[in-house]
Amino acid sequence: MNRPHPHASTDQGYPSCPRPDLPGARSREHRRSGGFLHPHPDESMTTTHRTPVRPTLLRSLQACVVLAVLPGCQLTLLKPTSEDSVRERVAEVERINEALRLENAGLRARIAESELVTDRDEEAILAAMPRLSAVSIGSSSVVEAGPDGSPRLTLRLGPSDDRGRFMQIVGDLSVRVVAVPVDGSPLPLAVARFDPIEVRDAWRGGVFGTGYVFEIPLQGAGTDELPETVDVVVNFTDATNGLDIRDEQPVRVAVPEV
């Protein structure tokens, strides 16, 4: 009867592995270590036998891992859509805008350098200076009979700056008065001109407000022959900057009491 070798493995295809607790194995380890025997890290009072993993089982596990990973590694190809072309156009427009912005910034810098104001106090004074923006015909303007019975226009003007505040003016003023009857052609009643001195002398201030008042005689018709309103057109030329300001309003005609 053939007895198996004491160190032979019971599994076919696997080499025998000497047990560390056998005397032969310990003596071989003793010789390999040069006479100094180091205890095995797994050596204890109770020795645990480890079962080797079969190659067929290992290959099966590797195949399962590959099959599990492949679905997540699939490459999905997306077809181009209209939104992609829109995004490309938007990106192109943004690049163009950025280039134009930089170019404009450079141009502004060159203009600022060419128009550099050396005196910053002068620049602040010019920014704070009021500028005439309107010369308005006041609603209290009226056409009425004078002391001699002939019609005249009492014209009240209210100049204002860019903040709507009253301001005194220096310049030339021209006034044109026209009656537009219901039937018939327009009837010129007056054309008057005032130089800067006359404009300055026309300034009035009091309890009822501040403004410029001009007395303009009318010709061609009496107050009883005029329509309810007449058209008044004023043109003022600012002497400080040459700006022309115009206003046109209907002015009430006061009917004399009988």
C-alpha positions as CSV (number, residue, x, y, z in Angstrom):
1,M,0.0,0.0,0.0
2,N,1.4,3.4,-1.1
3,R,1.2,6.1,1.5
4,P,1.2,9.8,0.5
5,H,4.1,11.9,1.3
6,P,3.5,13.8,4.5
7,H,4.2,17.2,2.8
8,A,2.2,16.4,-0.3
9,S,-1.0,18.5,-1.0
10,T,-4.3,16.8,-1.4
11,D,-5.3,19.1,-4.4
12,Q,-4.0,18.0,-7.7
13,G,-2.0,20.6,-9.8
14,Y,-0.7,22.5,-6.7
15,P,2.8,22.0,-5.3
16,S,3.3,20.9,-1.8
17,C,3.9,23.5,0.8
18,P,5.7,22.6,4.0
19,R,4.0,23.5,7.2
20,P,5.9,25.9,9.4
21,D,5.1,23.9,12.5
22,L,6.9,20.8,11.3
23,P,10.5,20.2,12.4
24,G,11.8,19.9,8.8
25,A,10.3,23.2,7.8
26,R,11.7,25.0,10.9
27,S,15.2,23.6,10.3
28,R,15.2,24.8,6.6
29,E,14.0,28.3,7.7
30,H,16.7,28.2,10.3
31,R,19.4,27.4,7.7
32,R,18.1,30.1,5.3
33,S,18.1,32.8,7.9
34,G,21.8,32.1,8.8
35,G,21.1,30.4,12.1
36,F,18.7,33.0,13.5
37,L,15.1,31.8,13.5
38,H,12.5,34.6,13.3
39,P,9.0,33.6,14.4
40,H,6.5,33.5,11.6
41,P,4.0,36.4,11.8
42,D,1.0,34.0,11.7
43,E,2.6,31.6,14.2
44,S,0.6,31.3,17.3
45,M,-0.8,28.7,19.7
46,T,-3.5,27.9,17.1
47,T,-2.4,27.6,13.4
48,T,-4.9,28.7,10.8
49,H,-4.8,26.8,7.5
50,R,-5.4,29.2,4.4
51,T,-7.1,27.7,1.4
52,P,-5.5,28.8,-1.9
53,V,-7.7,30.4,-4.5
54,R,-8.2,28.4,-7.7
55,P,-7.1,30.0,-11.0
56,T,-10.4,29.2,-12.6
57,L,-12.3,31.0,-9.8
58,L,-9.9,34.0,-10.2
59,R,-10.5,34.2,-13.9
60,S,-14.3,34.1,-13.3
61,L,-14.1,37.0,-10.9
62,Q,-12.0,39.0,-13.4
63,A,-14.6,38.4,-16.1
64,C,-17.4,39.6,-13.8
65,V,-15.5,42.8,-13.0
66,V,-14.9,43.4,-16.7
67,L,-18.6,42.9,-17.6
68,A,-19.6,45.2,-14.7
69,V,-17.2,48.0,-15.9
70,L,-18.0,47.9,-19.6
71,P,-21.5,49.5,-19.5
72,G,-20.1,52.5,-17.7
73,C,-17.3,52.9,-20.2
74,Q,-19.6,53.1,-23.2
75,L,-19.0,56.3,-25.3
76,T,-22.2,58.2,-26.2
77,L,-22.1,60.4,-29.3
78,L,-24.5,63.4,-29.4
79,K,-25.7,64.7,-32.7
80,P,-25.2,68.5,-33.3
81,T,-28.3,70.5,-32.7
82,S,-29.5,74.0,-33.5
83,E,-28.6,75.1,-30.0
84,D,-25.0,74.3,-30.7
85,S,-24.9,76.7,-33.6
86,V,-26.6,79.4,-31.6
87,R,-24.0,79.0,-28.8
88,E,-21.3,79.3,-31.4
89,R,-22.8,82.5,-32.9
90,V,-23.2,83.9,-29.4
91,A,-19.6,83.2,-28.6
92,E,-18.5,84.8,-31.8
93,V,-20.6,87.9,-31.1
94,E,-19.1,88.1,-27.6
95,R,-15.6,88.0,-29.0
96,I,-16.4,90.8,-31.5
97,N,-18.0,92.9,-28.7
98,E,-14.9,92.4,-26.5
99,A,-12.6,93.5,-29.3
100,L,-14.8,96.6,-30.0
101,R,-14.9,97.4,-26.3
102,L,-11.1,97.4,-26.1
103,E,-10.9,99.5,-29.3
104,N,-13.3,102.1,-27.9
105,A,-11.5,102.2,-24.6
106,G,-8.3,103.0,-26.5
107,L,-10.0,105.7,-28.5
108,R,-11.5,107.3,-25.4
109,A,-8.1,107.3,-23.8
110,R,-6.6,109.1,-26.8
111,I,-9.5,111.7,-26.8
112,A,-9.0,112.3,-23.1
113,E,-5.3,112.9,-23.6
114,S,-5.9,115.3,-26.4
115,E,-8.6,117.2,-24.5
116,L,-6.9,117.1,-21.1
117,V,-7.8,120.0,-18.9
118,T,-4.8,121.1,-17.0
119,D,-6.7,123.3,-14.5
120,R,-9.1,120.9,-12.6
121,D,-10.6,123.9,-10.7
122,E,-11.7,125.4,-14.0
123,E,-13.3,122.1,-15.0
124,A,-15.2,121.9,-11.7
125,I,-16.4,125.5,-12.2
126,L,-17.6,124.8,-15.7
127,A,-19.5,121.7,-14.5
128,A,-21.3,123.7,-11.7
129,M,-22.2,126.7,-13.9
130,P,-26.0,126.8,-14.8
131,R,-26.8,126.7,-18.4
132,L,-30.0,128.1,-20.0
133,S,-32.3,125.4,-21.4
134,A,-35.7,127.0,-21.8
135,V,-37.4,130.4,-22.2
136,S,-41.1,129.8,-21.6
137,I,-44.1,132.0,-22.2
138,G,-45.9,132.4,-19.0
139,S,-49.6,131.5,-18.6
140,S,-50.3,135.0,-17.2
141,S,-49.4,136.6,-20.5
142,V,-52.5,138.4,-21.9
143,V,-53.7,140.7,-24.8
144,E,-55.7,143.6,-23.5
145,A,-56.6,147.2,-24.3
146,G,-54.1,149.8,-23.2
147,P,-54.9,153.2,-21.6
148,D,-55.5,154.7,-25.1
149,G,-57.8,151.8,-26.1
150,S,-55.4,150.2,-28.5
151,P,-54.5,146.5,-28.0
152,R,-51.2,145.5,-26.5
153,L,-49.5,142.2,-25.5
154,T,-48.2,141.9,-21.9
155,L,-45.6,139.1,-22.4
156,R,-44.2,137.3,-19.4
157,L,-41.2,135.0,-19.9
158,G,-39.7,132.6,-17.4
159,P,-36.1,131.4,-18.3
160,S,-34.9,128.2,-16.6
161,D,-31.7,126.2,-16.5
162,D,-31.2,122.5,-17.0
163,R,-32.5,121.8,-13.4
164,G,-35.7,123.8,-14.0
165,R,-34.6,126.7,-11.9
166,F,-35.1,130.4,-12.8
167,M,-32.0,132.1,-14.1
168,Q,-31.3,135.5,-15.5
169,I,-30.5,135.7,-19.2
170,V,-28.3,137.8,-21.4
171,G,-29.0,138.0,-25.1
172,D,-31.3,139.1,-27.9
173,L,-35.0,138.5,-28.0
174,S,-37.5,138.6,-30.9
175,V,-41.3,138.4,-30.6
176,R,-43.9,137.7,-33.3
177,V,-47.6,137.9,-32.7
178,V,-50.1,136.5,-35.2
179,A,-53.9,136.2,-35.1
180,V,-55.4,133.1,-36.7
181,P,-59.2,133.6,-37.2
182,V,-61.6,130.8,-37.7
183,D,-62.3,132.0,-41.3
184,G,-59.7,133.9,-43.2
185,S,-55.9,134.0,-43.4
186,P,-53.5,134.7,-40.5
187,L,-53.1,138.3,-39.5
188,P,-49.7,139.6,-38.3
189,L,-50.2,141.8,-35.3
190,A,-46.6,142.7,-34.2
191,V,-42.9,141.9,-34.6
192,A,-40.6,143.2,-31.8
193,R,-36.9,142.9,-31.1
194,F,-35.1,143.6,-27.8
195,D,-31.3,143.8,-27.4
196,P,-29.4,142.5,-24.3
197,I,-29.8,145.8,-22.4
198,E,-33.5,146.0,-23.0
199,V,-33.9,142.3,-22.0
200,R,-32.0,143.0,-18.7
201,D,-34.2,146.1,-18.0
202,A,-37.3,143.9,-18.5
203,W,-36.5,141.8,-15.4
204,R,-39.2,141.9,-12.7
205,G,-39.3,140.4,-9.2
206,G,-42.0,140.4,-6.6
207,V,-44.5,138.5,-4.5
208,F,-46.1,136.8,-7.6
209,G,-42.8,135.5,-9.0
210,T,-39.7,136.5,-10.9
211,G,-39.4,136.8,-14.7
212,Y,-39.2,139.2,-17.6
213,V,-42.1,141.4,-18.7
214,F,-42.4,143.0,-22.1
215,E,-45.1,145.4,-23.3
216,I,-45.7,145.1,-27.0
217,P,-48.3,147.2,-28.9
218,L,-50.4,145.4,-31.5
219,Q,-51.6,146.8,-34.8
220,G,-54.1,145.7,-37.4
221,A,-57.2,145.0,-35.3
222,G,-58.8,145.9,-32.0
223,T,-59.3,143.6,-29.1
224,D,-63.0,143.2,-30.0
225,E,-62.0,142.1,-33.5
226,L,-59.5,139.4,-32.4
227,P,-60.1,135.7,-31.8
228,E,-60.1,134.3,-28.3
229,T,-56.3,133.7,-28.5
230,V,-53.4,134.9,-30.5
231,D,-50.2,132.9,-31.4
232,V,-47.0,134.3,-29.8
233,V,-43.6,133.0,-30.9
234,V,-40.4,134.0,-29.1
235,N,-36.8,133.4,-30.2
236,F,-34.0,134.1,-27.7
237,T,-30.3,134.0,-28.6
238,D,-28.1,133.3,-25.6
239,A,-25.1,135.7,-25.7
240,T,-22.9,133.4,-23.6
241,N,-22.9,130.5,-26.1
242,G,-25.0,131.5,-29.1
243,L,-27.7,129.0,-28.4
244,D,-31.1,129.7,-30.0
245,I,-34.1,128.9,-27.8
246,R,-37.7,129.0,-29.1
247,D,-41.1,128.8,-27.6
248,E,-44.6,129.2,-29.0
249,Q,-47.9,129.4,-27.1
250,P,-51.5,130.7,-27.5
251,V,-52.1,133.8,-25.4
252,R,-55.5,134.7,-24.2
253,V,-57.2,137.9,-25.5
254,A,-59.1,139.8,-22.7
255,V,-62.5,141.0,-24.0
256,P,-63.2,144.6,-22.8
257,E,-66.2,145.0,-20.6
258,V,-69.1,146.8,-22.2
